[in-house]
């Protein structure tokens, strides 16, 4: 397929081709991974994600190690992640719940709310809150008002008012991690820049408590096309699911326009041949 630089996903509140495509796919790992859900890809991919995130925020390590010394200070608050365009919640289950306490999961379709045996949910040590919204409408700093709440499983705060109503006091307190994987390809450059600007405002302040914590981070993990031989960025349009695959320079141009600083980047190793390169970008 030859690059088509002008074609971009359109957001139409009535007909969203990308959402329609994924609504017709099986709500399973095999469905969301294009037929690779039963091989080694899921484990290889999620281990790459965990390692990348731990390099960025070593305090998320849950066991004493070179990343987390024996005398590491006790966390003063629960850690939180936002998983956007989350699909069936695979990243939440396999990556984020192994490293953070609470995950806010946002997905525009209706298949993400199935209850699964996720880490920390049965014993209520961790939680997942479900919201429905397209990323074009989501304000990560205010998920309660920019997305439709669909429920919560696992840990929940104690009642905090006279009517014994349980209030999620952390609902809009920001995030240590905002994770965007295989979903930003369904956004036009303009919508994506606007979303990333909103996401930056939802990052928590983590270094003001005397513990020397590294700043919160946005992680973008997406397919990456090759830049043109001339060295120019390019974008490839996919007619099947109405997505775009940006080249490395195209991604970096979007990040710059959103006012984000690239602090780390890594190619995901170990994926089958014949697929697009998958790259992780850490942004602040």
Residue frames as qw, qx, qy, qz and C-alpha x, y, z in Angstrom:
[[0.000, 0.889, 0.458, 0.000, 0.00, 0.00, 0.00],
 [0.419, 0.408, -0.031, 0.810, 1.46, 3.38, -0.93],
 [0.210, -0.363, -0.479, 0.771, 1.50, 6.16, 1.67],
 [0.018, -0.705, -0.471, -0.530, -1.43, 8.58, 1.61],
 [0.325, -0.016, -0.430, 0.842, -0.58, 11.57, 3.70],
 [0.248, -0.216, -0.034, -0.944, -3.83, 13.52, 3.49],
 [0.650, -0.353, -0.564, -0.367, -6.28, 10.82, 4.51],
 [0.014, -0.247, 0.677, -0.693, -7.12, 11.04, 8.21],
 [0.161, -0.414, -0.890, 0.109, -9.74, 9.34, 10.44],
 [0.234, -0.428, -0.157, -0.859, -12.91, 11.40, 10.67],
 [0.005, -0.192, -0.806, 0.560, -14.81, 11.69, 13.94],
 [0.400, -0.271, -0.415, -0.770, -18.51, 11.55, 13.26],
 [0.337, -0.158, 0.665, -0.648, -20.78, 11.24, 16.31],
 [0.822, 0.167, 0.099, -0.535, -23.28, 9.23, 14.28],
 [0.966, 0.250, -0.052, 0.038, -21.04, 6.86, 12.29],
 [0.232, -0.778, 0.579, 0.071, -17.55, 5.99, 13.46],
 [0.816, 0.370, -0.411, -0.170, -16.04, 3.49, 11.04],
 [0.282, 0.432, -0.785, 0.343, -13.27, 2.43, 13.39],
 [0.430, -0.150, 0.641, -0.618, -15.64, 1.75, 16.28],
 [0.848, 0.222, -0.002, -0.481, -17.98, -0.10, 13.93],
 [0.633, 0.434, -0.641, 0.004, -15.09, -2.29, 12.77],
 [0.130, 0.295, -0.830, 0.455, -14.02, -3.26, 16.29],
 [0.615, -0.054, 0.392, -0.682, -17.58, -3.76, 17.48],
 [0.892, 0.255, -0.156, -0.338, -17.75, -6.60, 14.94],
 [0.454, 0.452, -0.744, 0.190, -14.53, -8.28, 16.12],
 [0.759, -0.356, -0.542, 0.059, -14.51, -11.05, 18.76],
 [0.320, -0.836, 0.237, -0.377, -14.10, -9.65, 22.29],
 [0.945, -0.258, 0.075, 0.187, -11.06, -11.85, 22.93],
 [0.394, -0.661, 0.417, 0.483, -7.28, -11.62, 22.83],
 [0.518, 0.137, 0.688, 0.490, -7.30, -13.28, 19.44],
 [0.259, 0.820, 0.487, 0.151, -9.82, -10.73, 18.21],
 [0.100, -0.980, 0.025, 0.167, -7.98, -7.64, 19.45],
 [0.394, -0.613, 0.553, 0.404, -4.56, -8.95, 18.39],
 [0.540, 0.582, -0.365, -0.486, -5.54, -9.82, 14.83],
 [0.946, 0.149, -0.258, -0.130, -5.29, -13.58, 15.27],
 [0.485, 0.448, -0.616, 0.429, -2.09, -13.57, 17.35],
 [0.510, -0.592, 0.242, -0.575, -3.77, -13.95, 20.74],
 [0.964, -0.232, 0.047, -0.124, -2.99, -17.65, 21.22],
 [0.798, 0.352, -0.270, 0.408, 0.75, -17.55, 20.53],
 [0.625, -0.258, -0.296, 0.674, 3.69, -15.94, 22.31],
 [0.176, 0.534, 0.150, 0.813, 2.86, -12.40, 21.23],
 [0.435, -0.796, -0.235, -0.350, 0.62, -11.42, 24.20],
 [0.765, -0.567, -0.082, 0.294, 3.20, -12.38, 26.83],
 [0.623, 0.090, 0.111, 0.769, 6.18, -10.97, 24.94],
 [0.066, 0.653, 0.246, 0.713, 4.34, -7.73, 24.27],
 [0.503, -0.808, -0.180, -0.249, 3.13, -7.18, 27.83],
 [0.785, -0.399, -0.049, 0.472, 6.52, -8.00, 29.36],
 [0.459, 0.309, 0.143, 0.820, 8.05, -5.37, 27.09],
 [0.197, -0.762, -0.231, -0.572, 5.47, -2.87, 28.33],
 [0.702, -0.692, -0.156, 0.065, 6.14, -3.63, 32.01],
 [0.739, -0.148, 0.023, 0.657, 9.90, -3.35, 31.61],
 [0.259, 0.505, 0.189, 0.801, 9.58, -0.04, 29.79],
 [0.382, -0.790, -0.216, -0.429, 7.26, 1.38, 32.45],
 [0.780, -0.561, -0.119, 0.252, 9.47, 0.22, 35.32],
 [0.605, 0.121, 0.043, 0.786, 12.46, 1.97, 33.75],
 [0.001, -0.612, -0.189, -0.768, 10.42, 5.16, 33.71],
 [0.518, -0.601, 0.141, -0.592, 8.84, 4.80, 37.19],
 [0.469, 0.210, -0.829, 0.220, 10.95, 2.34, 39.22],
 [0.266, -0.156, 0.615, -0.726, 8.91, 2.99, 42.36],
 [0.790, 0.047, -0.106, -0.603, 6.10, 0.96, 40.75],
 [0.520, 0.232, -0.820, 0.060, 8.21, -2.17, 41.22],
 [0.738, -0.486, -0.079, -0.462, 6.41, -4.36, 43.79],
 [0.939, -0.258, -0.109, 0.197, 9.36, -6.47, 45.01],
 [0.370, -0.812, 0.327, 0.311, 12.78, -5.54, 46.45],
 [0.822, 0.357, 0.257, 0.363, 15.22, -5.36, 43.56],
 [0.467, -0.034, 0.131, 0.874, 17.72, -3.11, 41.85],
 [0.054, -0.543, -0.393, -0.740, 14.70, -0.98, 40.89],
 [0.537, -0.694, -0.112, -0.466, 13.17, -0.98, 44.38],
 [0.280, 0.393, -0.727, 0.489, 15.71, -1.14, 47.27],
 [0.459, -0.348, -0.789, 0.212, 14.89, -2.83, 50.57],
 [0.200, -0.428, -0.430, 0.769, 14.68, 0.56, 52.30],
 [0.005, -0.363, -0.476, -0.801, 12.35, 2.10, 49.72],
 [0.225, 0.015, 0.411, -0.884, 9.85, 4.45, 51.39],
 [0.234, 0.432, 0.859, -0.142, 6.28, 3.30, 51.88],
 [0.055, 0.414, 0.494, 0.763, 3.99, 4.85, 49.24],
 [0.069, 0.188, 0.455, -0.868, 1.94, 7.70, 50.67],
 [0.599, 0.352, 0.170, -0.699, -0.99, 7.26, 48.29],
 [0.764, 0.239, 0.599, 0.032, -2.42, 4.74, 45.88],
 [0.136, -0.332, 0.562, 0.745, -0.97, 4.73, 42.37],
 [0.578, 0.568, 0.431, -0.398, -3.30, 5.30, 39.43],
 [0.231, -0.142, 0.680, 0.682, -3.24, 4.62, 35.70],
 [0.579, 0.522, 0.157, -0.607, -5.54, 5.61, 32.85],
 [0.393, -0.011, 0.834, 0.387, -5.95, 3.03, 30.07],
 [0.429, 0.532, 0.049, -0.728, -7.53, 4.72, 27.04],
 [0.670, 0.398, -0.444, -0.442, -9.05, 2.97, 24.05],
 [0.366, -0.449, 0.783, -0.227, -8.72, -0.08, 26.25],
 [0.539, 0.132, -0.742, -0.377, -10.68, -2.63, 24.21],
 [0.798, -0.327, -0.482, -0.157, -11.31, -5.75, 26.30],
 [0.508, -0.809, 0.226, -0.189, -8.95, -4.51, 29.02],
 [0.936, 0.127, -0.186, 0.271, -5.95, -6.65, 28.04],
 [0.380, 0.533, -0.339, 0.676, -3.40, -3.93, 28.89],
 [0.487, -0.609, 0.216, -0.588, -5.16, -3.23, 32.18],
 [0.952, -0.264, 0.034, -0.153, -5.10, -6.91, 33.14],
 [0.935, 0.118, -0.058, 0.331, -1.66, -7.92, 31.90],
 [0.487, 0.424, -0.177, 0.743, 0.39, -4.75, 32.34],
 [0.120, -0.616, 0.121, -0.769, -1.11, -2.05, 34.54],
 [0.757, -0.548, -0.052, -0.351, -2.68, -4.02, 37.40],
 [0.889, -0.066, -0.257, 0.373, 0.68, -5.69, 38.03],
 [0.492, 0.191, -0.177, 0.831, 2.24, -2.29, 38.75],
 [0.148, -0.297, 0.113, -0.936, -0.41, 0.18, 39.98],
 [0.171, 0.159, 0.795, -0.559, -3.25, 0.13, 42.51],
 [0.424, 0.601, 0.520, -0.435, -6.15, 1.58, 40.54],
 [0.229, 0.021, 0.635, 0.738, -6.92, 1.73, 36.82],
 [0.449, 0.567, 0.264, -0.639, -9.47, 3.90, 35.05],
 [0.383, 0.078, 0.802, 0.451, -10.39, 2.12, 31.83],
 [0.389, 0.589, 0.100, -0.701, -11.96, 4.13, 29.00],
 [0.271, 0.042, 0.851, 0.447, -13.32, 2.48, 25.85],
 [0.360, 0.175, -0.139, -0.906, -15.84, 3.76, 23.26],
 [0.561, -0.058, -0.703, -0.432, -17.41, 0.35, 22.56],
 [0.713, -0.425, 0.089, -0.550, -19.47, -1.88, 24.87],
 [0.913, 0.049, -0.405, 0.024, -17.20, -4.92, 25.26],
 [0.330, 0.509, -0.561, 0.564, -14.77, -3.67, 27.91],
 [0.444, -0.491, 0.343, -0.667, -16.89, -4.15, 31.02],
 [0.887, -0.104, -0.434, -0.122, -16.81, -7.95, 31.31],
 [0.541, -0.713, 0.402, -0.193, -15.64, -9.01, 34.79],
 [0.793, 0.366, -0.473, 0.119, -12.44, -11.05, 34.56],
 [0.826, -0.491, -0.137, 0.239, -10.14, -12.68, 37.15],
 [0.380, 0.765, -0.202, 0.480, -7.83, -9.69, 37.21],
 [0.568, 0.023, -0.526, 0.632, -5.00, -9.29, 39.73],
 [0.120, -0.036, -0.434, 0.892, -6.15, -7.71, 43.00],
 [0.425, -0.257, -0.289, -0.818, -9.84, -7.49, 42.15],
 [0.685, -0.338, -0.633, -0.130, -11.12, -10.51, 44.14],
 [0.567, -0.363, -0.498, 0.546, -9.31, -9.45, 47.33],
 [0.018, -0.949, -0.287, -0.130, -10.15, -5.79, 46.68],
 [0.569, -0.500, 0.090, 0.646, -6.55, -4.65, 46.94],
 [0.163, -0.131, 0.435, 0.876, -6.82, -3.09, 43.47],
 [0.421, 0.599, 0.507, -0.456, -9.61, -1.59, 41.41],
 [0.214, 0.133, 0.604, 0.756, -10.77, -0.99, 37.86],
 [0.292, 0.586, 0.376, -0.655, -13.27, 1.75, 37.04],
 [0.408, 0.304, 0.715, 0.479, -15.03, 1.55, 33.68],
 [0.205, 0.646, 0.117, -0.726, -15.97, 4.53, 31.53],
 [0.574, 0.439, 0.604, 0.336, -17.30, 4.84, 27.99],
 [0.150, 0.897, 0.008, -0.415, -16.23, 7.67, 25.68],
 [0.757, 0.536, 0.049, 0.372, -14.41, 8.28, 22.42],
 [0.613, -0.280, -0.088, 0.734, -10.98, 9.82, 22.95],
 [0.179, 0.461, 0.269, 0.826, -12.05, 12.84, 20.91],
 [0.406, -0.721, -0.242, -0.506, -14.46, 13.71, 23.75],
 [0.786, -0.435, -0.350, 0.265, -12.47, 12.46, 26.76],
 [0.003, 0.834, -0.329, 0.442, -10.85, 14.89, 29.16],
 [0.717, 0.008, -0.637, 0.282, -8.45, 12.69, 31.17],
 [0.100, 0.197, -0.499, 0.838, -8.37, 15.26, 33.99],
 [0.486, 0.034, 0.355, -0.798, -12.15, 14.96, 34.36],
 [0.157, -0.014, -0.937, -0.313, -13.29, 11.43, 33.40],
 [0.111, 0.399, 0.805, -0.425, -16.38, 11.64, 35.58],
 [0.310, 0.674, 0.255, -0.620, -17.84, 14.46, 33.51],
 [0.299, 0.574, -0.492, -0.582, -16.39, 13.78, 30.06],
 [0.333, 0.119, -0.906, -0.233, -17.19, 10.04, 29.92],
 [0.748, -0.325, -0.195, -0.545, -20.06, 7.80, 30.96],
 [0.238, -0.419, 0.807, -0.341, -19.35, 5.93, 34.25],
 [0.747, 0.035, -0.537, -0.390, -20.15, 2.23, 33.94],
 [0.888, -0.435, -0.106, -0.110, -19.12, 0.86, 37.31],
 [0.039, 0.714, -0.648, 0.262, -16.18, -0.17, 39.43],
 [0.942, -0.156, -0.295, -0.029, -14.82, -3.51, 40.63],
 [0.684, 0.111, -0.441, 0.571, -12.39, -4.31, 43.44],
 [0.347, -0.283, -0.418, 0.791, -11.19, -1.76, 45.97],
 [0.043, -0.761, -0.376, -0.526, -13.45, 1.19, 46.76],
 [0.097, 0.346, -0.401, 0.843, -12.97, 4.15, 49.11],
 [0.138, -0.393, -0.794, 0.443, -14.82, 4.26, 52.42],
 [0.014, -0.837, -0.504, -0.212, -18.00, 6.39, 52.74],
 [0.414, 0.031, -0.143, 0.898, -17.09, 10.04, 53.09],
 [0.201, -0.329, -0.084, -0.919, -20.32, 11.95, 53.63],
 [0.377, -0.091, 0.575, -0.720, -23.17, 12.10, 56.11],
 [0.809, 0.178, -0.024, -0.559, -25.48, 10.10, 53.84],
 [0.705, -0.249, 0.661, 0.066, -23.04, 7.16, 53.90],
 [0.747, 0.658, 0.034, -0.090, -22.50, 7.61, 50.18],
 [0.764, -0.238, 0.318, 0.508, -19.23, 6.21, 48.92],
 [0.312, 0.932, -0.083, -0.166, -17.32, 8.94, 47.14],
 [0.857, 0.162, 0.073, 0.484, -14.28, 8.24, 45.00],
 [0.232, -0.911, 0.027, 0.340, -12.10, 11.01, 46.36],
 [0.409, -0.420, 0.552, 0.593, -9.39, 10.17, 43.82],
 [0.631, 0.559, 0.538, 0.015, -11.73, 10.12, 40.83],
 [0.460, 0.841, 0.088, 0.269, -10.21, 13.24, 39.33],
 [0.501, -0.806, 0.218, 0.229, -6.90, 13.47, 41.17],
 [0.308, 0.768, -0.522, -0.209, -4.78, 12.75, 38.11],
 [0.997, 0.081, -0.007, -0.001, -2.71, 9.77, 37.04],
 [0.518, -0.604, 0.514, 0.321, 0.80, 8.43, 37.54],
 [0.282, -0.103, 0.797, 0.524, 0.55, 6.73, 34.14],
 [0.633, 0.516, 0.139, -0.560, -1.61, 7.45, 31.09],
 [0.424, -0.161, 0.827, 0.331, -1.34, 4.47, 28.73],
 [0.603, 0.576, -0.016, -0.551, -2.34, 4.78, 25.06],
 [0.323, -0.276, 0.857, 0.293, -1.91, 1.59, 23.03],
 [0.113, 0.170, 0.860, 0.467, -3.18, 0.73, 19.55],
 [0.098, 0.734, 0.644, -0.193, -5.93, 3.32, 19.70],
 [0.049, -0.713, 0.046, 0.697, -4.42, 6.66, 18.66],
 [0.215, -0.052, 0.734, 0.642, -4.27, 5.37, 15.10],
 [0.075, 0.616, 0.761, 0.189, -8.01, 6.08, 14.92],
 [0.105, -0.854, -0.254, 0.441, -7.59, 9.82, 15.52],
 [0.490, 0.787, 0.074, 0.368, -6.82, 12.61, 13.09],
 [0.535, 0.185, -0.296, 0.770, -3.72, 14.67, 13.81],
 [0.169, -0.509, 0.044, -0.843, -5.83, 17.58, 15.05],
 [0.775, -0.489, -0.177, -0.360, -7.93, 15.45, 17.40],
 [0.868, -0.102, -0.332, 0.355, -4.83, 13.62, 18.63],
 [0.331, 0.340, -0.265, 0.839, -2.91, 16.80, 19.41],
 [0.421, -0.530, 0.011, -0.736, -5.91, 18.15, 21.33],
 [0.889, -0.358, -0.259, -0.122, -6.29, 14.89, 23.29],
 [0.756, 0.039, -0.344, 0.555, -2.60, 14.76, 24.22],
 [0.047, 0.467, -0.200, 0.860, -2.73, 18.36, 25.45],
 [0.673, -0.501, -0.043, -0.543, -5.64, 17.38, 27.73],
 [0.924, -0.153, -0.322, 0.138, -3.82, 14.24, 28.84],
 [0.485, 0.329, -0.378, 0.716, -0.74, 16.24, 29.89],
 [0.285, -0.507, 0.182, -0.792, -2.90, 18.25, 32.28],
 [0.864, -0.346, -0.125, -0.342, -4.06, 15.00, 33.93],
 [0.715, 0.203, -0.543, 0.390, -0.57, 13.89, 34.97],
 [0.634, -0.737, -0.221, 0.078, -0.05, 13.85, 38.72],
 [0.085, 0.808, -0.469, 0.346, 2.64, 15.78, 40.53],
 [0.942, -0.191, -0.272, 0.052, 4.76, 12.99, 42.02],
 [0.668, 0.226, -0.334, 0.625, 8.00, 14.69, 43.10],
 [0.113, -0.651, 0.143, -0.737, 6.76, 17.10, 45.74],
 [0.801, -0.527, -0.135, -0.250, 6.48, 14.67, 48.66],
 [0.306, -0.764, 0.558, -0.111, 10.17, 14.38, 49.54],
 [0.871, -0.091, 0.483, 0.004, 10.44, 10.83, 48.19],
 [0.111, -0.533, 0.622, 0.564, 12.25, 11.75, 44.99],
 [0.655, 0.364, 0.660, -0.040, 9.64, 10.10, 42.77],
 [0.224, -0.031, 0.561, 0.796, 10.07, 10.46, 39.04],
 [0.383, 0.246, 0.039, -0.890, 7.38, 12.53, 37.27],
 [0.684, 0.341, 0.582, -0.277, 4.21, 10.95, 35.92],
 [0.123, -0.312, 0.704, 0.626, 4.28, 9.83, 32.31],
 [0.759, 0.432, 0.090, -0.478, 2.20, 9.34, 29.18],
 [0.391, -0.242, 0.824, 0.332, 3.09, 6.17, 27.27],
 [0.687, 0.501, -0.096, -0.517, 2.14, 5.83, 23.61],
 [0.424, -0.219, 0.853, 0.211, 2.57, 2.32, 22.18],
 [0.652, 0.591, 0.160, -0.447, 1.60, 2.09, 18.53],
 [0.801, 0.301, 0.381, 0.350, 2.45, 0.64, 15.12],
 [0.098, -0.783, 0.237, 0.567, 5.08, 2.67, 13.28],
 [0.783, 0.589, 0.175, 0.098, 5.48, 2.92, 9.51],
 [0.672, -0.077, 0.170, 0.716, 8.76, 3.69, 7.75],
 [0.046, 0.787, -0.012, -0.616, 9.63, 7.30, 7.04],
 [0.707, 0.705, 0.040, -0.047, 10.06, 8.20, 3.38],
 [0.836, 0.100, 0.046, 0.538, 13.46, 7.64, 1.76],
 [0.239, 0.719, 0.002, 0.652, 13.82, 11.41, 1.62],
 [0.309, -0.027, -0.599, 0.738, 13.67, 11.49, 5.41],
 [0.362, -0.245, -0.034, -0.899, 10.19, 13.02, 5.49],
 [0.368, 0.058, 0.791, -0.485, 7.42, 11.70, 7.75],
 [0.384, -0.043, -0.656, -0.649, 4.52, 9.79, 6.27],
 [0.537, 0.023, 0.583, -0.609, 1.14, 8.31, 7.19],
 [0.166, 0.012, -0.900, -0.403, -0.40, 5.13, 5.75],
 [0.608, -0.029, 0.134, -0.782, -4.19, 4.81, 5.53],
 [0.087, 0.017, 0.996, -0.002, -5.91, 1.46, 6.19],
 [0.458, -0.121, -0.386, -0.792, -9.23, 1.11, 4.36],
 [0.507, -0.222, -0.832, -0.046, -10.24, -1.97, 6.37],
 [0.434, -0.572, -0.604, 0.345, -10.52, -0.41, 9.82],
 [0.056, 0.913, 0.175, 0.365, -10.24, 3.33, 8.98],
 [0.631, -0.690, 0.047, 0.351, -6.96, 3.75, 10.84],
 [0.429, 0.842, -0.291, 0.149, -3.67, 5.47, 10.05],
 [0.869, -0.277, -0.026, 0.410, -0.17, 4.20, 10.69],
 [0.050, 0.983, -0.174, 0.002, 2.19, 7.10, 11.35],
 [0.748, 0.357, -0.353, 0.434, 5.92, 6.95, 10.77],
 [0.614, -0.369, -0.371, 0.591, 8.34, 7.69, 13.61],
 [0.211, 0.023, 0.019, 0.977, 8.84, 11.29, 12.50],
 [0.326, -0.482, -0.453, -0.676, 5.08, 11.74, 12.09],
 [0.627, -0.576, -0.510, 0.128, 4.52, 10.61, 15.69],
 [0.514, -0.287, -0.222, 0.777, 7.24, 12.92, 16.95],
 [0.016, 0.282, 0.237, 0.929, 5.73, 15.84, 15.06],
 [0.499, -0.602, -0.493, -0.383, 2.38, 15.20, 16.76],
 [0.652, -0.483, -0.410, 0.418, 4.07, 15.03, 20.18],
 [0.354, -0.034, -0.035, 0.934, 5.86, 18.32, 19.55],
 [0.190, -0.424, -0.355, -0.811, 2.64, 20.02, 18.47],
 [0.617, -0.600, -0.483, -0.159, 0.99, 18.79, 21.68],
 [0.162, -0.817, 0.330, -0.445, 3.70, 20.43, 23.78],
 [0.927, -0.360, 0.105, -0.024, 5.05, 17.10, 25.05],
 [0.014, 0.754, -0.656, -0.033, 8.69, 16.24, 25.72],
 [0.927, 0.135, -0.343, -0.065, 9.94, 12.85, 24.55],
 [0.405, -0.734, 0.510, -0.192, 11.87, 11.31, 27.47],
 [0.403, -0.282, 0.864, 0.110, 12.38, 7.75, 26.22],
 [0.758, 0.377, -0.175, -0.502, 11.55, 5.49, 23.28],
 [0.341, -0.318, 0.883, 0.057, 11.96, 1.81, 22.55],
 [0.598, 0.168, -0.581, -0.526, 11.04, -0.68, 19.84],
 [0.825, -0.208, 0.374, -0.370, 9.05, -3.66, 21.11],
 [0.109, 0.447, -0.868, -0.188, 11.23, -6.73, 20.58],
 [0.246, -0.038, 0.957, -0.148, 10.15, -10.29, 19.87],
 [0.628, 0.421, 0.273, -0.595, 7.11, -9.73, 17.66],
 [0.757, 0.245, 0.577, 0.185, 6.42, -11.99, 14.64],
 [0.232, -0.203, 0.475, 0.824, 7.90, -11.05, 11.30],
 [0.058, 0.424, 0.718, 0.548, 5.66, -9.38, 8.76],
 [0.195, -0.832, -0.502, 0.132, 3.99, -7.01, 11.24],
 [0.123, 0.890, -0.064, 0.434, 4.52, -3.29, 11.58],
 [0.410, 0.163, -0.545, 0.713, 7.26, -2.20, 13.94],
 [0.459, -0.783, -0.394, -0.146, 5.71, -1.41, 17.33],
 [0.403, 0.329, -0.338, 0.785, 7.30, 1.38, 19.30],
 [0.436, -0.728, -0.483, 0.217, 6.87, 2.77, 22.81],
 [0.232, 0.550, -0.076, 0.798, 7.22, 6.50, 23.47],
 [0.421, -0.575, -0.536, 0.452, 7.40, 8.04, 26.95],
 [0.131, 0.597, 0.207, 0.764, 6.18, 11.64, 27.14],
 [0.321, -0.572, -0.516, 0.551, 5.85, 14.38, 29.72]]
